[in-house]
Amino acid sequence: MTTGTGIIAGVSVSFSHASVDQIESAFAESERAAVETLLGHDGMSEAFVIQTCNRAEAYVVSDDAERGHDVLESYLADVDSEAIRELGHEASLRHLLRVACGLESLVLGEDQIIGQVREAYEHARGAGAIGPTLDDAILKALHVGERARSETKINEGVVSLGSAAVRLAESERDLEDATAVVVGAGEMATLTSRALAGSADRVIVANRTLPHAEHLVNELDTEGSAVGLAALPTVVEKADVVVTATGSDEYVLDRDALESAGETLVIDIAQPRDVSPAADEVAGVDVYDLDSIESVTDETRKQRKEAAEAVEALIDEEFDHLISQYKRKRADQVIAAMYEGAERMKARELHTAVSKLEAETDGEVSEAEREILESMADALVGQLLSAPTKSLRDAAENDEWSTINTALQLFDPGADDGHMDIPSIPEGPEGLPEEMREQMPARVLDQLATDDD
């Protein structure tokens, strides 16, 4: 049975309406594991999950929007309902465009998110969870995200959580002679280390895999060193600022590790958290998390307001293109099914007509006569399907999805009987267009007239 274009259902748990703890509760083991879980539910044909420092979002594609939302509700069963934002089909499409452009980021217009969307897309593709509906949506989001950054000033100023964390550190401490420790060596930690290299006197990178930390330190334009995580309690004693940005599922800094740290500013930009909440109780230690970053980003938001308006206009334009693309695909799917069924019927009836002519006239139909018959059949199919084709395209443009889905059932190319509800072919030579009658062999016209009698 042919089915219509899938419907997207989405959910978002992000900093705009959820706390750090609520976002953390929405996290799956990995993006790939999450899409595999969602795809395992009956009726789910596609799935996409993106998990970053300040968001956890999931999308599924099915033929039933309500079923899709039920699956997502069970997926986030452990998350407070007030922290969950449900998204319908078109809302999901627009939201994905906004996410890739950085309009849904804590740091407005940040650059890192577009890479995270691309990485999440690859994870979902690797799990076999991306089909035509999400493929169009995510590729369009990546395209719009690139346009936003190349055609507007949305990414000027503080462009990542890493640089926002450094801006916060600068507002709280004098970093000119400071020693900074960055925990982690991934993308976020790299951005943070580079930003700190321009402010702090020395940067120490602590990471589980020492060669990765050494590689990062070698890239920095400042004095630095690399250590393993086991040395973290020792190096934090020398640190004025500690920024944590690992992908660990467990705390990498607890109260005990900071007991001897003295006056230290700790900024945790990891999700899940790297720093135990109990660490904030240590005398002299000030701990800031993602919620604290928002005050630093307010200034950037004001500076980028004009650019954001230009990006919104860009999103409106590309969103309209995407919706039109879906509509055309949906209509074209039905039209292709309709013509496929008509071609099968044409071939069957043409064979019957040729066999009947040969039997009635006691002779073979010539190649030229066969070509004329085929031309007539093609013309009839084209004329008979012209009006339904226009109606289906109009229905798609006007969002008349019930008309489209009904047509898919009527013109299903997989039906065994080849049934099609199209107008009947006119009987007798008088029912044919004049140009066809002029091309028809006399004996074919005579046979048609005989059949009509």
Secondary structure, DSSP 8 states (H G I E B T S, - for coil): ------EEEEEEEETTTS-HHHHHHT--S-HHHHHHHHHTSTT--EEEEEEETTEEEEEEEES-HHHHHHHHHHHTTTS-GGG-EEE-HHHHHHHHHHHHHTTTSSSTT-SHHHHHHHHHHHHHHHTT---HHHHHHHHHHHHHHHHHHHHSSTTSS--SHHHHHHHHHHHHS--TT-EEEEE--SHHHHHHHHHHHTT-SEEEEEESSHHHHHHHHHH-SSEEEEEEGGGHHHHHTT-SEEEE----SS-SB-HHHHTT--SEEEEE--SS-SB-GGGGGSTTEEEE-HHHHHHHHHHHHHHTHHHHHHHHHHHHHHHHHHHHHHHHHHHHHHHHHHHHHHHHHHHHHHHHHHHHHHHHHTS---HHHHHHHHHHHHHHHHHHHHHHHHHHHHHHHTT-HHHHHHHHHHT-TT-TT----------SGGGS-HHHHHHS-HHHHHHHHHHH-
